[in-house]
């Protein structure tokens, strides 16, 4: 999944126009419960989430001023869905920091368990 997103970033999925069109669709994802959970609003992020029974998945492109980061995280056999989305949120937060995006302080719910 990460390799596919990397090809989108590089404009190699069919061609630059097609890659950009797919990224634009991913940027409209409104599910911010996972990798985008602890990110500041307004940052440029293109992602696709997935949820099935005991799975929680998200793959994203984070466009920062320093660099562009691609991250894909998949969790299966999830016993605690809330814990899973918090973990995915922390992964996304780390990726955003690596991209140079602004990240707000963690809310109490996450900071208490971190």
VMD Tcl script that builds the backbone (N, CA, C; Angstrom):
set m [mol new atoms 342]
animate dup $m
set s [atomselect $m all]
$s set {name element resname resid chain x y z} {
  {N N UNK 1 A 0.822 -1.187 0.000}
  {CA C UNK 1 A 0.000 0.000 0.000}
  {C C UNK 1 A 0.871 1.258 0.000}
  {N N UNK 2 A 1.912 1.248 0.825}
  {CA C UNK 2 A 2.799 2.418 0.867}
  {C C UNK 2 A 3.487 2.626 -0.478}
  {N N UNK 3 A 3.864 1.536 -1.135}
  {CA C UNK 3 A 4.507 1.654 -2.449}
  {C C UNK 3 A 3.549 2.260 -3.472}
  {N N UNK 4 A 2.290 1.906 -3.393}
  {CA C UNK 4 A 1.285 2.483 -4.290}
  {C C UNK 4 A 1.147 3.985 -4.047}
  {N N UNK 5 A 1.094 4.385 -2.779}
  {CA C UNK 5 A 1.004 5.817 -2.463}
  {C C UNK 5 A 2.259 6.557 -2.921}
  {N N UNK 6 A 3.410 5.920 -2.774}
  {CA C UNK 6 A 4.651 6.547 -3.241}
  {C C UNK 6 A 4.598 6.784 -4.752}
  {N N UNK 7 A 4.067 5.831 -5.482}
  {CA C UNK 7 A 3.929 6.006 -6.935}
  {C C UNK 7 A 2.991 7.168 -7.254}
  {N N UNK 8 A 1.944 7.338 -6.445}
  {CA C UNK 8 A 1.051 8.488 -6.641}
  {C C UNK 8 A 1.806 9.795 -6.442}
  {N N UNK 9 A 2.573 9.882 -5.358}
  {CA C UNK 9 A 3.334 11.096 -5.057}
  {C C UNK 9 A 4.302 11.418 -6.190}
  {N N UNK 10 A 4.922 10.400 -6.733}
  {CA C UNK 10 A 5.912 10.592 -7.803}
  {C C UNK 10 A 5.282 10.770 -9.178}
  {N N UNK 11 A 3.952 10.664 -9.261}
  {CA C UNK 11 A 3.276 10.823 -10.547}
  {C C UNK 11 A 3.439 9.637 -11.467}
  {N N UNK 12 A 3.669 8.465 -10.892}
  {CA C UNK 12 A 3.956 7.276 -11.687}
  {C C UNK 12 A 2.778 6.318 -11.815}
  {N N UNK 13 A 1.627 6.663 -11.270}
  {CA C UNK 13 A 0.456 5.803 -11.412}
  {C C UNK 13 A -0.253 6.228 -12.692}
  {N N UNK 14 A -0.009 5.553 -13.760}
  {CA C UNK 14 A -0.415 5.876 -15.128}
  {C C UNK 14 A 0.390 7.080 -15.604}
  {N N UNK 15 A 0.077 8.281 -15.091}
  {CA C UNK 15 A 0.823 9.491 -15.454}
  {C C UNK 15 A 0.597 10.535 -14.361}
  {N N UNK 16 A 1.240 11.691 -14.486}
  {CA C UNK 16 A 1.143 12.736 -13.461}
  {C C UNK 16 A -0.309 13.184 -13.269}
  {N N UNK 17 A -1.045 13.400 -14.346}
  {CA C UNK 17 A -2.427 13.883 -14.235}
  {C C UNK 17 A -3.309 12.875 -13.495}
  {N N UNK 18 A -3.161 11.608 -13.816}
  {CA C UNK 18 A -3.956 10.574 -13.145}
  {C C UNK 18 A -3.563 10.473 -11.679}
  {N N UNK 19 A -2.269 10.480 -11.409}
  {CA C UNK 19 A -1.793 10.420 -10.022}
  {C C UNK 19 A -2.333 11.590 -9.213}
  {N N UNK 20 A -2.264 12.791 -9.765}
  {CA C UNK 20 A -2.770 13.975 -9.066}
  {C C UNK 20 A -4.273 13.886 -8.831}
  {N N UNK 21 A -5.006 13.329 -9.787}
  {CA C UNK 21 A -6.456 13.186 -9.637}
  {C C UNK 21 A -6.793 12.209 -8.510}
  {N N UNK 22 A -6.044 11.124 -8.414}
  {CA C UNK 22 A -6.277 10.154 -7.339}
  {C C UNK 22 A -5.932 10.775 -5.985}
  {N N UNK 23 A -4.827 11.498 -5.906}
  {CA C UNK 23 A -4.461 12.175 -4.657}
  {C C UNK 23 A -5.561 13.153 -4.251}
  {N N UNK 24 A -6.121 13.871 -5.200}
  {CA C UNK 24 A -7.198 14.821 -4.900}
  {C C UNK 24 A -8.406 14.106 -4.299}
  {N N UNK 25 A -8.726 12.926 -4.796}
  {CA C UNK 25 A -9.832 12.145 -4.223}
  {C C UNK 25 A -9.489 11.740 -2.791}
  {N N UNK 26 A -8.272 11.262 -2.567}
  {CA C UNK 26 A -7.855 10.849 -1.225}
  {C C UNK 26 A -7.835 12.023 -0.250}
  {N N UNK 27 A -7.543 13.215 -0.736}
  {CA C UNK 27 A -7.537 14.398 0.133}
  {C C UNK 27 A -8.937 14.739 0.634}
  {N N UNK 28 A -9.949 14.253 -0.028}
  {CA C UNK 28 A -11.324 14.536 0.394}
  {C C UNK 28 A -11.841 13.541 1.434}
  {N N UNK 29 A -11.012 12.583 1.834}
  {CA C UNK 29 A -11.416 11.628 2.869}
  {C C UNK 29 A -11.778 12.406 4.132}
  {N N UNK 30 A -12.927 12.127 4.678}
  {CA C UNK 30 A -13.386 12.863 5.857}
  {C C UNK 30 A -13.184 12.096 7.156}
  {N N UNK 31 A -12.713 10.873 7.072}
  {CA C UNK 31 A -12.496 10.059 8.264}
  {C C UNK 31 A -11.160 10.450 8.898}
  {N N UNK 32 A -11.231 11.167 10.003}
  {CA C UNK 32 A -10.002 11.579 10.685}
  {C C UNK 32 A -9.830 10.867 12.028}
  {N N UNK 33 A -10.394 9.672 12.144}
  {CA C UNK 33 A -10.350 8.941 13.407}
  {C C UNK 33 A -9.068 8.142 13.603}
  {N N UNK 34 A -8.291 7.956 12.538}
  {CA C UNK 34 A -7.125 7.080 12.666}
  {C C UNK 34 A -5.822 7.866 12.495}
  {N N UNK 35 A -5.126 7.753 11.364}
  {CA C UNK 35 A -3.829 8.429 11.218}
  {C C UNK 35 A -3.938 9.937 11.401}
  {N N UNK 36 A -5.055 10.538 11.026}
  {CA C UNK 36 A -5.222 11.992 11.161}
  {C C UNK 36 A -5.767 12.401 12.529}
  {N N UNK 37 A -5.972 11.463 13.421}
  {CA C UNK 37 A -6.635 11.704 14.709}
  {C C UNK 37 A -6.005 12.856 15.510}
  {N N UNK 38 A -4.696 12.918 15.573}
  {CA C UNK 38 A -4.013 13.923 16.396}
  {C C UNK 38 A -3.275 14.965 15.567}
  {N N UNK 39 A -3.753 15.219 14.359}
  {CA C UNK 39 A -3.126 16.223 13.502}
  {C C UNK 39 A -3.896 17.532 13.573}
  {N N UNK 40 A -3.199 18.616 13.329}
  {CA C UNK 40 A -3.851 19.925 13.264}
  {C C UNK 40 A -4.719 19.981 12.012}
  {N N UNK 41 A -5.816 20.678 12.100}
  {CA C UNK 41 A -6.678 20.877 10.939}
  {C C UNK 41 A -5.950 21.765 9.940}
  {N N UNK 42 A -6.184 21.508 8.670}
  {CA C UNK 42 A -5.620 22.372 7.647}
  {C C UNK 42 A -4.357 21.863 6.991}
  {N N UNK 43 A -3.709 20.869 7.587}
  {CA C UNK 43 A -2.534 20.293 6.935}
  {C C UNK 43 A -2.961 19.485 5.720}
  {N N UNK 44 A -2.094 19.392 4.750}
  {CA C UNK 44 A -2.435 18.653 3.535}
  {C C UNK 44 A -2.149 17.164 3.745}
  {N N UNK 45 A -3.226 16.387 3.798}
  {CA C UNK 45 A -3.136 14.944 4.009}
  {C C UNK 45 A -4.092 14.257 3.045}
  {N N UNK 46 A -3.610 13.238 2.377}
  {CA C UNK 46 A -4.439 12.400 1.505}
  {C C UNK 46 A -4.425 11.002 2.102}
  {N N UNK 47 A -5.590 10.488 2.467}
  {CA C UNK 47 A -5.596 9.173 3.109}
  {C C UNK 47 A -6.819 8.349 2.734}
  {N N UNK 48 A -6.706 7.052 3.030}
  {CA C UNK 48 A -7.804 6.116 2.834}
  {C C UNK 48 A -7.825 5.185 4.020}
  {N N UNK 49 A -8.949 5.195 4.724}
  {CA C UNK 49 A -9.112 4.341 5.890}
  {C C UNK 49 A -9.818 3.048 5.498}
  {N N UNK 50 A -9.758 2.083 6.398}
  {CA C UNK 50 A -10.478 0.832 6.198}
  {C C UNK 50 A -10.798 0.192 7.532}
  {N N UNK 51 A -12.017 -0.285 7.649}
  {CA C UNK 51 A -12.456 -0.927 8.885}
  {C C UNK 51 A -13.315 -2.131 8.529}
  {N N UNK 52 A -12.976 -3.264 9.077}
  {CA C UNK 52 A -13.767 -4.485 8.938}
  {C C UNK 52 A -13.684 -5.236 10.251}
  {N N UNK 53 A -14.798 -5.518 10.849}
  {CA C UNK 53 A -14.846 -6.299 12.086}
  {C C UNK 53 A -13.688 -5.939 13.013}
  {N N UNK 54 A -12.690 -6.800 13.116}
  {CA C UNK 54 A -11.585 -6.593 14.056}
  {C C UNK 54 A -10.340 -6.045 13.370}
  {N N UNK 55 A -10.517 -5.217 12.351}
  {CA C UNK 55 A -9.375 -4.576 11.696}
  {C C UNK 55 A -9.559 -3.068 11.690}
  {N N UNK 56 A -8.448 -2.363 11.761}
  {CA C UNK 56 A -8.427 -0.908 11.615}
  {C C UNK 56 A -7.199 -0.591 10.774}
  {N N UNK 57 A -7.421 0.071 9.636}
  {CA C UNK 57 A -6.335 0.344 8.696}
  {C C UNK 57 A -6.416 1.777 8.201}
  {N N UNK 58 A -5.278 2.342 7.884}
  {CA C UNK 58 A -5.237 3.665 7.271}
  {C C UNK 58 A -3.910 3.789 6.529}
  {N N UNK 59 A -3.969 4.430 5.394}
  {CA C UNK 59 A -2.769 4.715 4.605}
  {C C UNK 59 A -2.856 6.170 4.190}
  {N N UNK 60 A -1.741 6.889 4.282}
  {CA C UNK 60 A -1.800 8.332 4.047}
  {C C UNK 60 A -0.530 8.867 3.400}
  {N N UNK 61 A -0.739 9.994 2.726}
  {CA C UNK 61 A 0.354 10.823 2.229}
  {C C UNK 61 A 0.257 12.122 3.014}
  {N N UNK 62 A 1.323 12.496 3.695}
  {CA C UNK 62 A 1.347 13.736 4.463}
  {C C UNK 62 A 2.301 14.695 3.763}
  {N N UNK 63 A 1.765 15.790 3.266}
  {CA C UNK 63 A 2.550 16.773 2.523}
  {C C UNK 63 A 2.989 17.871 3.482}
  {N N UNK 64 A 4.250 17.883 3.830}
  {CA C UNK 64 A 4.751 18.883 4.761}
  {C C UNK 64 A 5.702 19.848 4.094}
  {N N UNK 65 A 6.068 20.902 4.808}
  {CA C UNK 65 A 7.013 21.871 4.258}
  {C C UNK 65 A 8.427 21.292 4.144}
  {N N UNK 66 A 8.748 20.323 4.983}
  {CA C UNK 66 A 10.082 19.716 4.972}
  {C C UNK 66 A 10.194 18.594 3.956}
  {N N UNK 67 A 9.166 17.754 3.935}
  {CA C UNK 67 A 9.183 16.581 3.054}
  {C C UNK 67 A 7.785 15.984 3.005}
  {N N UNK 68 A 7.623 15.067 2.085}
  {CA C UNK 68 A 6.374 14.314 1.978}
  {C C UNK 68 A 6.616 12.933 2.563}
  {N N UNK 69 A 5.721 12.512 3.437}
  {CA C UNK 69 A 5.838 11.221 4.108}
  {C C UNK 69 A 4.666 10.339 3.691}
  {N N UNK 70 A 4.962 9.086 3.402}
  {CA C UNK 70 A 3.935 8.081 3.124}
  {C C UNK 70 A 3.931 7.111 4.297}
  {N N UNK 71 A 2.743 6.808 4.815}
  {CA C UNK 71 A 2.626 5.873 5.928}
  {C C UNK 71 A 1.419 4.974 5.692}
  {N N UNK 72 A 1.587 3.702 5.994}
  {CA C UNK 72 A 0.482 2.741 5.920}
  {C C UNK 72 A 0.528 1.911 7.196}
  {N N UNK 73 A -0.599 1.827 7.876}
  {CA C UNK 73 A -0.659 1.096 9.139}
  {C C UNK 73 A -1.887 0.197 9.138}
  {N N UNK 74 A -1.674 -1.051 9.478}
  {CA C UNK 74 A -2.737 -2.053 9.444}
  {C C UNK 74 A -2.767 -2.793 10.776}
  {N N UNK 75 A -3.927 -2.877 11.378}
  {CA C UNK 75 A -4.082 -3.584 12.647}
  {C C UNK 75 A -5.154 -4.647 12.465}
  {N N UNK 76 A -4.843 -5.871 12.873}
  {CA C UNK 76 A -5.836 -6.937 12.769}
  {C C UNK 76 A -6.000 -7.618 14.122}
  {N N UNK 77 A -7.062 -8.378 14.252}
  {CA C UNK 77 A -7.420 -9.025 15.513}
  {C C UNK 77 A -7.485 -7.999 16.643}
  {N N UNK 78 A -8.131 -6.883 16.349}
  {CA C UNK 78 A -8.253 -5.787 17.304}
  {C C UNK 78 A -9.284 -6.144 18.373}
  {N N UNK 79 A -8.837 -6.226 19.618}
  {CA C UNK 79 A -9.752 -6.510 20.720}
  {C C UNK 79 A -10.392 -5.231 21.250}
  {N N UNK 80 A -9.677 -4.118 21.149}
  {CA C UNK 80 A -10.162 -2.836 21.656}
  {C C UNK 80 A -10.070 -1.800 20.535}
  {N N UNK 81 A -11.175 -1.575 19.810}
  {CA C UNK 81 A -11.147 -0.639 18.680}
  {C C UNK 81 A -10.709 0.773 19.059}
  {N N UNK 82 A -11.079 1.247 20.238}
  {CA C UNK 82 A -10.685 2.591 20.648}
  {C C UNK 82 A -9.170 2.674 20.836}
  {N N UNK 83 A -8.590 1.669 21.460}
  {CA C UNK 83 A -7.132 1.647 21.619}
  {C C UNK 83 A -6.451 1.608 20.255}
  {N N UNK 84 A -7.016 0.854 19.326}
  {CA C UNK 84 A -6.431 0.745 17.985}
  {C C UNK 84 A -6.391 2.098 17.287}
  {N N UNK 85 A -7.475 2.862 17.350}
  {CA C UNK 85 A -7.471 4.155 16.659}
  {C C UNK 85 A -6.549 5.152 17.353}
  {N N UNK 86 A -6.382 5.032 18.673}
  {CA C UNK 86 A -5.412 5.894 19.364}
  {C C UNK 86 A -3.991 5.562 18.905}
  {N N UNK 87 A -3.681 4.283 18.781}
  {CA C UNK 87 A -2.352 3.880 18.309}
  {C C UNK 87 A -2.119 4.389 16.894}
  {N N UNK 88 A -3.105 4.220 16.025}
  {CA C UNK 88 A -2.979 4.730 14.656}
  {C C UNK 88 A -2.799 6.247 14.666}
  {N N UNK 89 A -3.500 6.926 15.554}
  {CA C UNK 89 A -3.354 8.376 15.666}
  {C C UNK 89 A -1.946 8.782 16.067}
  {N N UNK 90 A -1.351 8.032 16.972}
  {CA C UNK 90 A 0.022 8.330 17.389}
  {C C UNK 90 A 1.012 8.064 16.256}
  {N N UNK 91 A 0.766 7.027 15.470}
  {CA C UNK 91 A 1.610 6.761 14.294}
  {C C UNK 91 A 1.499 7.926 13.314}
  {N N UNK 92 A 0.279 8.371 13.064}
  {CA C UNK 92 A 0.069 9.503 12.161}
  {C C UNK 92 A 0.727 10.769 12.670}
  {N N UNK 93 A 0.663 10.978 13.967}
  {CA C UNK 93 A 1.287 12.164 14.568}
  {C C UNK 93 A 2.798 12.145 14.362}
  {N N UNK 94 A 3.407 10.978 14.552}
  {CA C UNK 94 A 4.842 10.856 14.314}
  {C C UNK 94 A 5.204 11.111 12.861}
  {N N UNK 95 A 4.393 10.603 11.945}
  {CA C UNK 95 A 4.635 10.830 10.519}
  {C C UNK 95 A 4.488 12.307 10.175}
  {N N UNK 96 A 3.499 12.964 10.766}
  {CA C UNK 96 A 3.293 14.396 10.507}
  {C C UNK 96 A 4.482 15.213 11.003}
  {N N UNK 97 A 4.995 14.870 12.158}
  {CA C UNK 97 A 6.176 15.574 12.674}
  {C C UNK 97 A 7.369 15.368 11.752}
  {N N UNK 98 A 7.526 14.154 11.233}
  {CA C UNK 98 A 8.623 13.879 10.303}
  {C C UNK 98 A 8.483 14.689 9.020}
  {N N UNK 99 A 7.244 14.969 8.621}
  {CA C UNK 99 A 6.995 15.769 7.414}
  {C C UNK 99 A 7.139 17.261 7.679}
  {N N UNK 100 A 7.252 17.634 8.944}
  {CA C UNK 100 A 7.363 19.048 9.286}
  {C C UNK 100 A 6.029 19.743 9.449}
  {N N UNK 101 A 4.955 18.950 9.575}
  {CA C UNK 101 A 3.633 19.539 9.786}
  {C C UNK 101 A 3.463 19.944 11.249}
  {N N UNK 102 A 2.644 20.930 11.472}
  {CA C UNK 102 A 2.330 21.352 12.835}
  {C C UNK 102 A 1.481 20.272 13.498}
  {N N UNK 103 A 1.855 19.901 14.698}
  {CA C UNK 103 A 1.048 18.943 15.454}
  {C C UNK 103 A 0.687 19.575 16.793}
  {N N UNK 104 A -0.588 19.565 17.133}
  {CA C UNK 104 A -1.009 20.145 18.404}
  {C C UNK 104 A -0.614 19.229 19.563}
  {N N UNK 105 A -0.657 19.753 20.782}
  {CA C UNK 105 A -0.403 18.889 21.938}
  {C C UNK 105 A -1.422 17.750 21.952}
  {N N UNK 106 A -1.006 16.627 22.490}
  {CA C UNK 106 A -1.930 15.502 22.593}
  {C C UNK 106 A -3.042 15.832 23.575}
  {N N UNK 107 A -4.247 15.391 23.282}
  {CA C UNK 107 A -5.325 15.562 24.255}
  {C C UNK 107 A -5.053 14.662 25.459}
  {N N UNK 108 A -5.668 14.960 26.552}
  {CA C UNK 108 A -5.444 14.212 27.788}
  {C C UNK 108 A -5.625 12.715 27.579}
  {N N UNK 109 A -6.648 12.320 26.823}
  {CA C UNK 109 A -6.937 10.896 26.636}
  {C C UNK 109 A -5.741 10.131 26.070}
  {N N UNK 110 A -4.981 10.752 25.185}
  {CA C UNK 110 A -3.826 10.078 24.593}
  {C C UNK 110 A -2.584 10.257 25.456}
  {N N UNK 111 A -2.404 11.433 26.022}
  {CA C UNK 111 A -1.214 11.719 26.817}
  {C C UNK 111 A -1.168 10.842 28.068}
  {N N UNK 112 A -2.319 10.524 28.629}
  {CA C UNK 112 A -2.369 9.725 29.842}
  {C C UNK 112 A -1.853 8.313 29.608}
  {N N UNK 113 A -2.060 7.788 28.403}
  {CA C UNK 113 A -1.626 6.427 28.112}
  {C C UNK 113 A -0.283 6.359 27.422}
  {N N UNK 114 A 0.268 7.504 27.048}
  {CA C UNK 114 A 1.521 7.503 26.275}
  {C C UNK 114 A 2.733 7.391 27.167}
}
mol reanalyze $m
mol bondsrecalc $m
mol representation Tube
mol addrep $m
